[in-house]
Amino acid sequence: MRAVVLQQPGQPTRVEELELEGPRAGEALVRVTASGVCHSDLHVRDADWERPGPIVLGHEGAGVVEALGAGTDLAVGQPVVLSWYYPCLTCERCREGRQWLCTDSGALSHRLPDGTSRLSRPDGQEVLSYLAIGTMAERTVVPSTAAIPMPDGVPPPVAALIGCCVSTGVGAVTKTAELPSGASVAVFGLGGVGMSVVMGAVLAGAGRIVAIDRTAEKLELAGSLGATDVVLASEHAATVAAVRRAAGGGLDFAFEAIGLPATIEQSIEVLRPGGTAVLVGLTRFGARASFEAFPFVDGSLRVLGSNYGFAVAAVDFPRYAELYLAGRLPIDRLVERTIGLDDVEAAFDVMRRGEGLRRVIVN
């Protein structure tokens, strides 16, 4: 099978022919139908996050089950979305229902639960699978707990985005923040996650949604998705002032969906007393942000971290799919273009420039 392989961070990826072993107990072989190109993949590609190599990139994927190991509840032929943080289901956090905090998942080692990989080069060298699902490939073997069945009628590119950016953005609003109806919201950064935050705020009944980005085209799309106000970002103080003007003095919630210290700081500065900043974007390793302490305490402000939109994949993925099918979550509008495996480096170039939305590999 063909897959996008990163030999080591900082080097260009290349498409290689790899050997894929069949699934063992508790695993599923999935034919990948769609894989989003996410900023997290770019972080790995550009060495912002150190990861071992060689490794197949991709963690935002959907596909169809082709074969199963023993002890799974899936069925051959079933369409699935892949979760990039497979839960162990037995640790304390999983038993509490907080699978996004699972302490015994092997996902961060990029290996299956038995500590191995099913991928290798023709010479026998082991190849890892990013977050144990490696979706930038024609096929992948994953833990069965990472493969979440989808209802009929969900297009593969839409299903793929549910696996990462949609769950991260919509969940940050509806699960992490538990946004009350009528609340005012700012959204910093309008990539796939930020646009999903906008859609989540609409879904939750936000009273005002201020969208902020450096790209006019993204602001236009955010407006069509339900943002009530848009701000073209400029220098720090001017952007904060423009957002506060648009909000009539400050906001109840601000969602940072880029992962930059400057926009993290802005998200705190635009809050009204009692407001909450929700940090959704992931920074480079080692990045730090700061805030002025007196107004933070005096205003009784809060900062929340939101990993994966607090996703419990088996529950939330089908729910987001049903909202899409009901016309309440227009996920398809996040797909800017469909591409092939050979187009990934060009997609990374576009992402570095801050242009466009999700480019989705379709097999």
C-alpha positions as CSV (number, residue, x, y, z in Angstrom):
1,M,0.0,0.0,0.0
2,R,1.0,3.6,-0.5
3,A,1.5,6.0,2.4
4,V,2.9,9.5,3.3
5,V,6.1,8.8,5.3
6,L,8.1,11.2,7.3
7,Q,11.7,9.9,7.8
8,Q,12.4,12.5,10.5
9,P,10.9,15.9,11.6
10,G,12.1,18.8,9.5
11,Q,12.5,16.8,6.3
12,P,10.0,16.6,3.4
13,T,7.6,13.7,3.4
14,R,7.5,11.2,0.6
15,V,5.0,8.7,-0.7
16,E,6.3,5.1,-0.2
17,E,5.1,1.6,-0.8
18,L,4.9,-0.2,2.6
19,E,4.0,-3.6,3.8
20,L,0.9,-3.8,6.0
21,E,0.4,-6.8,8.3
22,G,-3.2,-8.0,9.0
23,P,-5.1,-7.2,12.2
24,R,-4.5,-9.1,15.4
25,A,-7.0,-9.5,18.3
26,G,-8.8,-6.3,19.1
27,E,-7.7,-4.6,15.9
28,A,-9.3,-3.6,12.6
29,L,-7.9,-3.2,9.1
30,V,-9.4,-0.1,7.5
31,R,-9.3,1.0,3.9
32,V,-8.9,4.8,4.2
33,T,-11.3,6.8,2.1
34,A,-10.4,10.3,3.3
35,S,-7.8,12.0,5.5
36,G,-7.7,15.7,6.4
37,V,-4.4,17.6,6.3
38,C,-4.3,19.1,9.8
39,H,-2.0,21.6,11.4
40,S,-0.9,19.0,13.9
41,D,0.6,17.1,11.0
42,L,2.4,20.2,9.9
43,H,3.8,20.7,13.5
44,V,5.4,17.2,13.2
45,R,6.6,17.7,9.6
46,D,8.3,21.0,10.5
47,A,9.8,19.7,13.8
48,D,7.7,21.9,16.1
49,W,6.9,18.7,17.8
50,E,9.5,16.0,17.9
51,R,8.3,12.6,16.9
52,P,10.2,9.4,16.0
53,G,10.5,8.2,12.5
54,P,10.0,6.8,10.1
55,I,6.3,7.4,10.6
56,V,3.2,7.6,8.5
57,L,1.5,10.9,9.0
58,G,-2.2,11.7,9.3
59,H,-4.7,11.5,12.2
60,E,-7.9,12.9,10.8
61,G,-9.4,10.0,8.8
62,A,-12.4,7.9,7.8
63,G,-12.6,4.6,6.0
64,V,-14.3,1.3,5.6
65,V,-13.5,-1.8,7.7
66,E,-12.0,-4.5,5.5
67,A,-10.8,-7.1,8.0
68,L,-11.0,-7.8,11.8
69,G,-9.0,-9.5,14.5
70,A,-10.8,-11.5,17.2
71,G,-12.7,-9.8,19.9
72,T,-14.2,-6.7,18.2
73,D,-17.8,-5.5,17.8
74,L,-17.2,-4.0,14.3
75,A,-18.3,-5.5,11.0
76,V,-16.6,-5.8,7.7
77,G,-17.9,-3.2,5.3
78,Q,-18.8,-0.8,8.0
79,P,-17.9,2.9,7.5
80,V,-15.9,4.3,10.4
81,V,-14.3,7.5,11.6
82,L,-10.9,7.1,13.3
83,S,-10.2,8.6,16.7
84,W,-6.6,9.8,17.2
85,Y,-6.6,9.0,20.9
86,Y,-7.8,5.5,21.4
87,P,-8.9,4.8,25.0
88,C,-7.9,1.9,27.1
89,L,-11.4,1.9,28.7
90,T,-10.0,0.6,32.0
91,C,-7.9,3.5,33.6
92,E,-9.5,5.8,36.2
93,R,-10.0,8.6,33.7
94,C,-11.8,6.3,31.2
95,R,-14.0,4.9,34.0
96,E,-14.9,8.5,34.9
97,G,-16.1,9.0,31.3
98,R,-13.1,11.3,30.4
99,Q,-11.5,9.3,27.6
100,W,-9.7,12.3,26.2
101,L,-7.5,12.1,29.4
102,C,-6.9,8.3,29.2
103,T,-3.6,7.6,31.0
104,D,-3.0,4.2,29.4
105,S,-3.5,4.8,25.7
106,G,-0.7,3.9,23.5
107,A,-1.6,6.5,20.9
108,L,1.2,8.9,21.9
109,S,3.8,6.2,21.4
110,H,2.4,5.8,17.8
111,R,1.9,2.0,18.4
112,L,-0.9,-0.4,18.8
113,P,-1.9,-1.6,22.3
114,D,0.6,-4.5,22.2
115,G,3.4,-2.1,21.6
116,T,4.0,-2.9,18.0
117,S,3.3,-1.5,14.5
118,R,1.8,-3.4,11.6
119,L,3.8,-1.3,9.1
120,S,7.2,-2.0,7.6
121,R,9.3,-1.1,4.6
122,P,10.0,-3.8,2.0
123,D,13.4,-4.4,3.7
124,G,11.7,-5.1,7.0
125,Q,12.4,-1.8,8.8
126,E,9.5,-0.9,11.2
127,V,7.5,2.2,10.3
128,L,5.3,3.8,13.0
129,S,1.8,5.1,12.5
130,Y,1.1,8.6,13.8
131,L,-1.1,8.4,16.9
132,A,-1.6,4.7,16.0
133,I,-3.9,5.4,13.1
134,G,-1.6,7.0,10.4
135,T,-4.4,8.1,8.0
136,M,-2.3,9.5,5.2
137,A,-2.3,6.0,3.6
138,E,-4.4,3.7,1.5
139,R,-5.0,1.4,4.5
140,T,-4.2,1.2,8.2
141,V,-4.5,-1.2,11.1
142,V,-6.0,0.4,14.2
143,P,-7.2,-0.5,17.6
144,S,-10.9,-1.4,17.4
145,T,-11.6,1.3,20.0
146,A,-10.3,3.9,17.6
147,A,-12.8,2.9,14.8
148,I,-16.2,4.5,15.4
149,P,-19.1,3.4,13.2
150,M,-20.8,6.1,11.2
151,P,-24.5,6.4,10.1
152,D,-25.2,5.9,6.4
153,G,-25.0,9.0,4.2
154,V,-22.0,10.8,5.6
155,P,-19.5,11.6,2.8
156,P,-15.9,10.4,3.6
157,P,-14.4,14.0,3.7
158,V,-17.1,15.0,6.2
159,A,-16.5,11.9,8.2
160,A,-12.8,12.5,8.3
161,L,-13.2,16.0,9.7
162,I,-15.4,14.7,12.5
163,G,-12.4,12.7,13.6
164,C,-10.4,15.8,14.6
165,C,-11.2,19.4,13.7
166,V,-15.0,19.2,14.1
167,S,-14.8,17.3,17.4
168,T,-12.1,19.6,18.7
169,G,-13.9,22.9,17.8
170,V,-17.5,22.0,18.4
171,G,-16.7,20.1,21.5
172,A,-14.7,23.1,22.9
173,V,-17.9,25.1,22.8
174,T,-20.6,22.5,23.7
175,K,-18.6,20.3,26.1
176,T,-15.5,22.2,27.5
177,A,-17.1,25.6,27.8
178,E,-20.7,24.4,28.1
179,L,-21.6,27.6,26.4
180,P,-25.0,29.0,27.6
181,S,-27.5,30.3,25.1
182,G,-27.2,34.0,24.4
183,A,-23.5,34.2,25.5
184,S,-21.1,36.4,23.4
185,V,-18.1,34.7,21.8
186,A,-14.9,35.6,20.1
187,V,-13.1,33.1,17.9
188,F,-9.4,33.7,17.2
189,G,-8.2,31.9,14.1
190,L,-10.4,30.5,11.3
191,G,-8.8,27.2,10.2
192,G,-10.8,24.0,10.4
193,V,-10.9,24.1,14.2
194,G,-11.8,27.8,14.4
195,M,-14.6,27.4,11.8
196,S,-15.8,24.4,13.8
197,V,-15.9,26.7,16.9
198,V,-18.0,29.1,15.0
199,M,-20.4,26.3,14.0
200,G,-20.5,25.1,17.6
201,A,-21.3,28.6,18.9
202,V,-24.2,28.8,16.4
203,L,-25.4,25.3,17.5
204,A,-25.3,26.4,21.2
205,G,-27.3,29.6,20.5
206,A,-24.6,32.2,21.1
207,G,-26.0,35.7,21.0
208,R,-22.9,37.3,19.3
209,I,-20.0,35.7,17.5
210,V,-17.0,37.8,16.7
211,A,-14.6,36.0,14.2
212,I,-11.0,37.1,13.9
213,D,-8.4,36.2,11.3
214,R,-5.8,37.7,8.9
215,T,-7.6,36.4,5.8
216,A,-10.6,38.2,4.4
217,E,-11.9,35.1,2.6
218,K,-12.0,33.2,5.9
219,L,-13.9,36.0,7.5
220,E,-16.4,35.9,4.7
221,L,-17.0,32.2,5.2
222,A,-17.2,32.6,9.0
223,G,-20.0,35.2,8.4
224,S,-21.9,32.8,6.1
225,L,-21.6,30.2,8.8
226,G,-23.1,32.4,11.5
227,A,-20.5,34.8,12.8
228,T,-22.3,38.1,13.6
229,D,-19.2,40.3,13.4
230,V,-15.8,39.9,11.8
231,V,-12.4,41.5,12.6
232,L,-9.5,41.5,10.2
233,A,-6.5,41.0,12.5
234,S,-3.7,43.5,12.5
235,E,-1.2,44.5,15.3
236,H,-1.9,43.3,18.8
237,A,-3.5,46.3,20.5
238,A,-5.5,47.3,17.4
239,T,-6.9,43.8,17.1
240,V,-7.9,43.7,20.8
241,A,-9.6,47.1,20.5
242,A,-11.5,46.2,17.4
243,V,-12.8,43.0,18.9
244,R,-13.9,44.8,22.1
245,R,-15.7,47.4,19.9
246,A,-17.5,44.8,17.9
247,A,-18.6,43.1,21.2
248,G,-19.7,46.3,22.8
249,G,-17.0,46.3,25.4
250,G,-16.0,42.7,26.0
251,L,-17.0,39.0,25.6
252,D,-18.3,36.2,27.8
253,F,-16.1,33.6,26.1
254,A,-13.0,33.8,23.8
255,F,-11.8,30.7,21.9
256,E,-8.2,30.6,20.8
257,A,-7.9,28.2,17.9
258,I,-4.4,28.9,16.5
259,G,-1.9,28.0,19.2
260,L,0.2,31.2,19.2
261,P,1.2,33.1,22.4
262,A,0.0,36.4,21.0
263,T,-3.5,35.2,20.2
264,I,-3.7,33.4,23.6
265,E,-2.9,36.7,25.3
266,Q,-5.5,38.5,23.1
267,S,-8.2,36.0,24.0
268,I,-7.8,36.9,27.7
269,E,-7.6,40.7,27.0
270,V,-11.0,40.8,25.1
271,L,-13.0,39.3,28.0
272,R,-15.5,41.2,30.1
273,P,-15.5,40.6,33.9
274,G,-16.5,37.1,34.6
275,G,-15.4,35.9,31.2
276,T,-13.6,32.7,30.1
277,A,-10.8,32.1,27.6
278,V,-10.9,28.6,26.1
279,L,-7.5,27.6,24.7
280,V,-8.0,25.1,21.9
281,G,-5.0,25.6,19.6
282,L,-1.8,23.7,20.3
283,T,1.4,25.7,20.4
284,R,4.9,24.6,19.6
285,F,6.7,22.8,22.4
286,G,8.1,25.2,24.9
287,A,5.9,28.2,24.0
288,R,4.7,30.4,26.8
289,A,2.0,33.1,27.1
290,S,1.4,35.6,29.9
291,F,-1.3,37.9,31.2
292,E,-1.5,40.9,33.5
293,A,-2.4,39.4,36.9
294,F,-4.4,42.2,38.6
295,P,-7.2,42.6,36.0
296,F,-7.3,38.8,35.7
297,V,-8.0,38.4,39.4
298,D,-10.1,41.6,39.7
299,G,-12.3,40.5,36.8
300,S,-12.7,37.0,38.1
301,L,-11.6,35.6,34.7
302,R,-11.0,32.0,33.8
303,V,-8.8,30.1,31.4
304,L,-9.7,26.6,30.3
305,G,-7.7,24.1,28.3
306,S,-9.7,22.0,25.8
307,N,-8.0,18.9,24.4
308,Y,-9.9,17.2,21.6
309,G,-13.1,19.0,22.6
310,F,-13.4,16.6,25.5
311,A,-14.4,14.0,23.0
312,V,-15.7,10.6,24.0
313,A,-15.5,9.3,20.4
314,A,-18.0,6.5,20.5
315,V,-20.7,8.9,21.7
316,D,-19.7,12.2,20.1
317,F,-18.7,11.2,16.6
318,P,-22.1,9.7,15.7
319,R,-23.8,12.7,17.3
320,Y,-21.9,15.2,15.2
321,A,-22.6,13.0,12.1
322,E,-26.3,13.1,12.9
323,L,-26.2,16.9,13.3
324,Y,-24.6,17.1,9.9
325,L,-27.2,14.9,8.3
326,A,-29.9,17.0,9.9
327,G,-28.5,20.2,8.3
328,R,-27.4,21.7,11.6
329,L,-23.6,21.3,11.3
330,P,-22.5,22.2,7.7
331,I,-19.2,20.3,7.9
332,D,-18.9,20.0,4.2
333,R,-18.2,23.7,3.9
334,L,-14.9,23.3,5.6
335,V,-13.5,21.2,2.8
336,E,-11.7,23.6,0.5
337,R,-10.3,21.0,-1.9
338,T,-9.8,17.2,-2.2
339,I,-6.3,16.0,-3.1
340,G,-4.2,12.9,-3.5
341,L,-1.4,11.4,-1.4
342,D,1.2,13.0,-3.7
343,D,-0.2,16.5,-2.9
344,V,0.5,16.6,0.8
345,E,3.7,18.8,0.7
346,A,1.9,21.4,-1.4
347,A,-1.0,21.3,1.1
348,F,1.6,22.0,3.9
349,D,2.9,25.0,2.0
350,V,-0.6,26.4,1.8
351,M,-1.1,25.9,5.5
352,R,2.1,27.6,6.4
353,R,0.9,30.7,4.5
354,G,-2.3,30.6,6.5
355,E,-4.5,30.2,3.4
356,G,-7.5,28.1,2.8
357,L,-9.4,25.6,5.0
358,R,-9.1,21.8,5.0
359,R,-7.5,20.0,2.2
360,V,-8.7,16.4,2.3
361,I,-6.9,13.4,0.8
362,V,-9.4,11.1,-1.0
363,N,-8.4,7.6,-2.0
